[in-house]
Amino acid sequence: MSSDIIKQFNDILSSFLIQLSPIMGTTYSFKFEQIIQYNNALPIDHFIHHITPLREKILNKDESYFTNPRIDTNTIKIDENNKSYILSEILNLQKIYIKLDEESKSNVWDIFQALLHLSDNYILNKLNIQL
C-alpha cells in the first residue's frame, strides 16, 4: 500500500514539473527523476517533514506559502547536488508562482492539496503497519 501511495505522489509531482518546464526549464524534472531512482520515498518523506507543518496554508490556499521562505537554509546545504535542497526548491516554487496566471495558480493549489492528501495517507499507512 505504501508503495502505491509513493508512486502516486511521485507521478503527480513528476507531471507537475513537466507542466512547469516551459517556465522553469527541465533541470528540476531531470533531477527529480534521478532522486526517485535513488530513493523513491525521499520526495514524500521530505514533503512530510518540511511541507506538512504548513498544511493550513495549503488547505486555505494562502499565497504566503509561496511568498515567504519556509525552509531553514542553515539546516540544508545549498548545493545543486544535495537532494534535500533540490526537493526544497521544487516544493517552494517561490520564483515560479508569481509568474503564473490565476488558473495556473489554482491548479498549483489543487496539486499541492493532492500531495498533502497522499502524504496523510502515507503516514496513516505507516502507522497501521507499525501497530
PyMOL commands that set and color helices and strands:
alter all, ss='L'
color gray80, all
select helices_A, chain A and resi 2-24+27-38+42-59+64-67+83-92+94-97+102-130
alter helices_A, ss='H'
color red, helices_A
deselect
rebuild
show_as cartoon
